[in-house]
Amino acid sequence: MNPPVAQTWIDSPFGRLLARRSALGLSELHFSEGRPPPRPLCLPDEPAHPWFVQTHGLLARWAQFDADPALPPLDPQGTPFQEAVWRLLLQIPRGAHSDYASLAEQLGDRNKCRAVGGAVGRNPVGILIPCHRVLGRDGSLTGFGGGLPMKRQLLALEGVAWREGVNA
């Protein structure tokens, strides 16, 4: 595990986000709206660090991209299974979507849909690792750590069609 070594707050069109980095890359991007605050850490504030500056710029211009932009180095911390799911999320291109069953099949076990859902929900670097591109098997809107209004906004910006789910 690579612990966080620095952090900063980033203002974005999606709200205020707390970004943290390890020595290897961006490790956390926390939404401030609709979630409990992240665990407090006494870390240096590094708003000028290149990875934080790049992340701020990407989020500020997210609506302008036609394809996925180059990301800063990423270092999300999780179990090997979670990290495998997060790597699959990075393969879902802008303008497309996937679903939990398809991701489970890609991991070799269709019966792991719930485990995949848990891993998607624990994605520590939301937006950049595009968990918002995961919908229900029928294309219905499912949960999102930043809230469903933000998920709708992100999907609309990226040209992804969805349908409202029963619980959306």
Secondary structure, DSSP 8 states (H G I E B T S, - for coil): -----EEEEEEETTEEEEEEE-SSSEEEEEESSSS---------B-TTSHHHHHHHHHHHTGGG-SS------B-----HHHHHHHHHHTTS-TT--EEHHHHHHHTT-GGGHHHHHHHHHT-SBTTTS-GGGEE-TTSB----TT-HHHHHHHHHHHT---B--TT-
